[in-house]
Amino acid sequence: MPQRTGRAPVNRPLPPLVMRAKRDAAAAGFGRSCRDEVGRLLATLAGTAGAGPVGELGSGYGVGTAWLRTGLAPGARLVTVDRDPAAAAATGALFAGDPAVTVLVDDWRAAAGHGPYRLLFCDGGGKQGGPDAVTGLVAPGGVVVLDDFTASSGWPPTFGGEVDRLRVSWLTDERFLATEVGTGPGVVAIVATRR
Ligand SMILES: C[S@@+](CC[C@H](N)C(=O)[O-])C[C@H]1O[C@@H](n2cnc3c(N)ncnc32)[C@H](O)[C@@H]1O
């Protein structure tokens, strides 16, 4: 019987665009890009978002954006925002000449003017504000993804010995149906569908 490692295959080839973004991020010393497991989840969900739009709060160096772009349906729009000019410039360079992708250099709130989103990767500004901060950016039936939570088997989930209030707020909000998905050893993402 094959061993159960709790991991997705690590040697599965990456899309060329993602490889390029990861190289750019590494060259800039940026270590906060999403994991490959999260990226594959984003690409898969982007494929269900129809004409979109698809949004990302916190572009970083474009790794998450590249995964979202990989799954984007033909004709759909992808909007990503980062307040850090260097990060936004790197992401902008990656998608130069791609009419499907808009990169904003701004606070995350600027993304509201391009929504409401069918899929929203909430990965920078806005994340700490919980559902109250970003619900207005999400179309009915739209999906929000938040990554990088430490796995916790009990209820309520804890982090550092304290109740993880941010995670509880997403998992119990009446406006969403939400679950946690394992995205690597000891880490989970939240996937929340707006009712
Ligand atoms: C975790 S990184 C994003 C990684 C990226 N989504 C990826 O998967 O490769 C978070 C980003 O959010 C940006 N950020 C933080 N606060 C922000 C705000 N208020 N508005 C816009 N961007 C913000 C940071 O500059 C940083 O680049």
The ligand as a Gaussian input file, in Angstrom:
#p B3LYP/6-31G(d) Opt

LIG

0 1
 C        1.472000      37.263000       1.228000
 S        1.974000      38.537000       0.149000
 C        1.094000      38.185000      -1.335000
 C        1.586000      36.976000      -2.062000
 C        0.895000      36.701000      -3.376000
 N       -0.540000      36.748000      -3.282000
 C        1.298000      35.351000      -3.916000
 O        0.554000      34.374000      -3.706000
 O        2.371000      35.247000      -4.503000
 C        1.053000      39.913000       0.764000
 C        1.157000      41.174000      -0.076000
 O        0.127000      42.066000       0.366000
 C        0.585000      43.375000       0.227000
 N       -0.220000      44.244000       1.096000
 C       -0.197000      44.318000       2.455000
 N       -1.075000      45.230000       2.897000
 C       -1.682000      45.751000       1.786000
 C       -2.691000      46.747000       1.601000
 N       -3.249000      47.409000       2.636000
 N       -3.101000      47.006000       0.350000
 C       -2.525000      46.370000      -0.708000
 N       -1.548000      45.436000      -0.584000
 C       -1.138000      45.120000       0.651000
 C        2.056000      43.299000       0.607000
 O        2.779000      44.386000       0.024000
 C        2.471000      41.919000       0.061000
 O        3.110000      42.038000      -1.190000

